[in-house]
Amino acid sequence: MSSKPVALILGSGPRVGAAVAKQFANIGYSVAIVSRKAPEGKVAEGYLSVKADLSHPSSIPAVFDAVKAEFQSPPSVVVYNAAALTPPAGDDLFSIPAESLAANLNTNTVSVYAAAQEAVKGWKTLARDAKKVFIYTGNKQNTGIGPILLTVTLGIGKSASAYLIGAADTQYSKLGHRFYYADERNADGSQKGMQLDGDAHADFFARLVNGEGEVPWHATFVKGQGYVKF
């Protein structure tokens, strides 16, 4: 087994994904990052980089196998940060091809299920006192229907994944395994939209893993404040 715990970030974009990877490396984790365009192998930051298309849930087991082969340990922390959407033509909701919705759902939800499945499988082999946490980067779309159709396929996926994360946390928290739907908000509770703060996510995710405070699965948070119930 690796002498350091392992964090796996699925969807390692330049904002949230990059900040989260840096944060976990700084607090002593071996880090693996995954994206569709990632180079294979070790990168300059010392992370393991794995290339995978998360619109194909069948790619998930191989990602976990690669991480375990590199670090001789499954990840104890899994962050799912990938997302996909297909905008409609104007205000015609049903102009979105069903195949596009299915592909988006694969990225936004089905691969989340596959990753959680692999995470739990790996956690069974870790020490009892190891931190076992799965974090999904959510948003406010699971709480209501917004007026903008542009992100409708993303909202469908976020809503489905919120239910999945809630069900998983309800079932597995009694074993010490935590699942969080992490949703950054403005101080007034409104949606951050495209103004997400990567460093705020990284700080909050580290707090979640460290078990700071009583935080439910629907983990709404505000930069500089941590968990805030809305």
C-alpha positions as CSV (number, residue, x, y, z in Angstrom):
1,M,0.0,0.0,0.0
2,S,1.0,3.6,-0.6
3,S,2.5,5.4,2.4
4,K,0.3,8.4,1.5
5,P,-3.5,8.4,0.9
6,V,-4.6,8.8,-2.7
7,A,-7.0,11.4,-4.1
8,L,-8.5,10.9,-7.6
9,I,-10.0,13.9,-9.4
10,L,-12.2,12.9,-12.4
11,G,-12.6,16.0,-14.6
12,S,-9.4,17.9,-14.0
13,G,-10.2,21.3,-15.6
14,P,-8.2,24.5,-15.2
15,R,-10.3,25.9,-12.4
16,V,-11.9,23.6,-9.9
17,G,-10.1,20.5,-10.9
18,A,-6.6,22.1,-10.9
19,A,-7.2,23.8,-7.5
20,V,-8.5,20.7,-5.9
21,A,-5.5,18.6,-7.2
22,K,-3.1,21.2,-5.8
23,Q,-4.8,21.3,-2.5
24,F,-4.7,17.6,-1.9
25,A,-1.1,17.3,-3.0
26,N,-0.3,20.1,-0.5
27,I,-1.9,18.2,2.4
28,G,-0.1,15.0,1.8
29,Y,-2.0,13.0,-0.8
30,S,-0.8,11.2,-3.9
31,V,-2.9,12.7,-6.6
32,A,-4.3,11.3,-9.9
33,I,-6.1,13.5,-12.4
34,V,-8.4,12.4,-15.2
35,S,-9.6,14.2,-18.3
36,R,-10.4,13.4,-21.9
37,K,-7.4,15.4,-23.2
38,A,-4.9,14.5,-20.5
39,P,-1.4,13.3,-21.3
40,E,-0.7,9.8,-19.9
41,G,1.7,9.3,-17.0
42,K,3.3,11.6,-14.5
43,V,3.0,15.4,-15.1
44,A,5.2,18.2,-13.9
45,E,3.3,18.7,-10.7
46,G,4.0,15.1,-9.8
47,Y,0.4,13.9,-10.4
48,L,-0.5,10.7,-12.2
49,S,-2.4,11.8,-15.3
50,V,-4.9,9.4,-16.9
51,K,-6.7,9.9,-20.1
52,A,-10.4,8.9,-20.2
53,D,-13.6,9.9,-21.9
54,L,-16.2,10.1,-19.0
55,S,-19.1,10.0,-21.5
56,H,-18.3,6.3,-21.6
57,P,-19.0,4.8,-18.1
58,S,-17.2,1.7,-19.2
59,S,-13.9,3.7,-19.0
60,I,-14.2,4.1,-15.2
61,P,-12.9,0.7,-14.0
62,A,-9.7,1.1,-16.0
63,V,-9.1,4.5,-14.4
64,F,-9.3,3.0,-10.9
65,D,-7.0,0.1,-12.0
66,A,-4.4,2.6,-13.3
67,V,-4.5,4.5,-10.0
68,K,-4.1,1.4,-8.0
69,A,-1.3,0.1,-10.2
70,E,0.6,3.4,-9.8
71,F,0.2,3.9,-6.1
72,Q,-0.4,0.4,-4.9
73,S,-3.6,1.6,-3.3
74,P,-7.1,2.6,-4.4
75,P,-8.1,6.2,-3.9
76,S,-9.6,7.1,-0.5
77,V,-10.9,10.4,-1.8
78,V,-12.7,10.6,-5.1
79,V,-13.8,14.0,-6.6
80,Y,-16.1,13.9,-9.6
81,N,-15.8,17.2,-11.3
82,A,-16.7,16.4,-14.9
83,A,-19.7,17.9,-16.6
84,A,-21.3,18.1,-20.0
85,L,-24.2,19.9,-21.7
86,T,-25.9,20.3,-25.1
87,P,-27.8,23.5,-25.6
88,P,-31.1,23.5,-27.5
89,A,-31.8,25.5,-30.6
90,G,-33.1,28.7,-29.2
91,D,-36.1,28.1,-26.9
92,D,-37.0,24.7,-28.5
93,L,-36.2,22.3,-25.6
94,F,-36.9,19.2,-27.7
95,S,-34.5,20.2,-30.4
96,I,-31.8,18.5,-28.4
97,P,-31.1,15.0,-29.9
98,A,-31.9,12.2,-27.5
99,E,-28.5,10.8,-28.2
100,S,-26.9,14.0,-27.0
101,L,-28.9,13.9,-23.8
102,A,-27.9,10.3,-23.2
103,A,-24.2,11.2,-23.7
104,N,-24.5,14.1,-21.3
105,L,-26.2,11.9,-18.8
106,N,-23.4,9.5,-19.1
107,T,-20.9,12.2,-18.1
108,N,-23.1,13.9,-15.5
109,T,-24.6,10.9,-13.8
110,V,-23.9,7.3,-15.1
111,S,-20.2,7.7,-14.8
112,V,-20.7,9.1,-11.4
113,Y,-22.5,5.9,-10.4
114,A,-19.6,3.9,-12.0
115,A,-17.0,5.9,-10.1
116,A,-18.9,5.6,-6.8
117,Q,-19.2,1.8,-7.4
118,E,-15.4,1.5,-7.9
119,A,-14.7,3.8,-4.9
120,V,-16.7,1.7,-2.5
121,K,-15.1,-1.5,-3.9
122,G,-11.6,0.0,-3.2
123,W,-12.6,1.4,0.3
124,K,-13.3,-2.2,1.5
125,T,-9.5,-2.9,1.1
126,L,-8.4,0.2,3.1
127,A,-7.7,0.5,6.8
128,R,-10.8,1.0,9.0
129,D,-9.5,4.5,10.0
130,A,-8.8,5.7,6.5
131,K,-10.9,8.7,5.3
132,K,-13.3,7.5,2.7
133,V,-15.0,10.4,0.9
134,F,-16.7,10.9,-2.5
135,I,-17.4,14.5,-3.6
136,Y,-19.5,15.5,-6.6
137,T,-19.2,19.1,-7.9
138,G,-22.8,20.1,-8.0
139,N,-24.7,23.4,-8.4
140,K,-28.2,24.7,-7.5
141,Q,-30.0,23.1,-10.4
142,N,-31.2,20.2,-8.3
143,T,-33.3,22.5,-6.2
144,G,-35.5,24.1,-8.9
145,I,-36.1,24.8,-12.6
146,G,-34.3,27.8,-13.9
147,P,-35.5,30.1,-16.6
148,I,-32.6,29.4,-19.0
149,L,-32.7,26.4,-21.3
150,L,-29.0,26.6,-22.2
151,T,-28.0,24.3,-19.4
152,V,-31.1,22.0,-19.3
153,T,-29.2,18.8,-20.0
154,L,-26.7,19.7,-17.3
155,G,-29.5,20.4,-14.9
156,I,-31.1,17.0,-15.6
157,G,-27.8,15.3,-14.8
158,K,-27.2,17.4,-11.6
159,S,-30.6,16.6,-10.3
160,A,-30.2,12.9,-10.9
161,S,-26.7,12.9,-9.4
162,A,-27.9,14.8,-6.3
163,Y,-30.4,12.0,-5.7
164,L,-27.7,9.4,-6.2
165,I,-25.3,11.1,-3.8
166,G,-28.0,11.6,-1.2
167,A,-29.0,7.9,-1.4
168,A,-25.4,6.8,-1.2
169,D,-24.6,8.9,1.8
170,T,-27.7,7.7,3.6
171,Q,-26.7,4.1,3.0
172,Y,-23.0,4.3,3.6
173,S,-22.4,7.1,6.2
174,K,-23.1,4.6,8.9
175,L,-20.0,2.8,7.8
176,G,-17.9,6.0,7.9
177,H,-18.1,6.5,4.1
178,R,-19.3,10.0,3.1
179,F,-20.8,11.2,-0.1
180,Y,-21.2,14.9,-0.7
181,Y,-23.0,17.0,-3.4
182,A,-20.9,20.2,-3.1
183,D,-22.7,23.3,-4.3
184,E,-20.9,26.7,-4.1
185,R,-23.3,29.6,-3.6
186,N,-23.2,33.4,-3.3
187,A,-23.6,34.7,0.2
188,D,-27.3,35.3,-0.5
189,G,-27.8,31.7,-1.6
190,S,-28.0,32.4,-5.3
191,Q,-26.3,30.3,-7.8
192,K,-22.7,31.0,-8.7
193,G,-23.1,30.0,-12.3
194,M,-19.9,30.5,-14.2
195,Q,-18.3,32.4,-11.4
196,L,-17.2,29.3,-9.5
197,D,-14.1,29.8,-7.4
198,G,-11.6,27.0,-7.7
199,D,-9.7,27.8,-4.5
200,A,-12.9,28.0,-2.5
201,H,-13.8,24.5,-3.8
202,A,-10.4,23.2,-2.9
203,D,-10.5,24.6,0.6
204,F,-14.0,23.3,1.3
205,F,-13.3,19.8,-0.2
206,A,-10.3,19.5,2.2
207,R,-12.6,20.5,5.1
208,L,-15.1,17.8,4.1
209,V,-12.4,15.1,3.9
210,N,-11.0,16.2,7.3
211,G,-14.5,15.9,8.8
212,E,-14.7,19.5,10.0
213,G,-18.2,20.3,11.2
214,E,-21.5,18.5,10.8
215,V,-22.1,18.7,7.0
216,P,-25.0,16.9,5.3
217,W,-24.7,15.3,1.9
218,H,-26.2,18.4,0.3
219,A,-23.1,20.5,1.1
220,T,-23.9,24.1,0.1
221,F,-21.0,26.4,0.9
222,V,-19.8,30.0,0.6
223,K,-16.3,31.1,0.0
224,G,-14.5,31.9,3.2
225,Q,-17.4,30.6,5.3
226,G,-17.6,26.9,4.6
227,Y,-20.9,25.0,4.9
228,V,-23.9,27.3,4.9
229,K,-27.4,25.9,5.0
230,F,-29.8,27.5,2.5
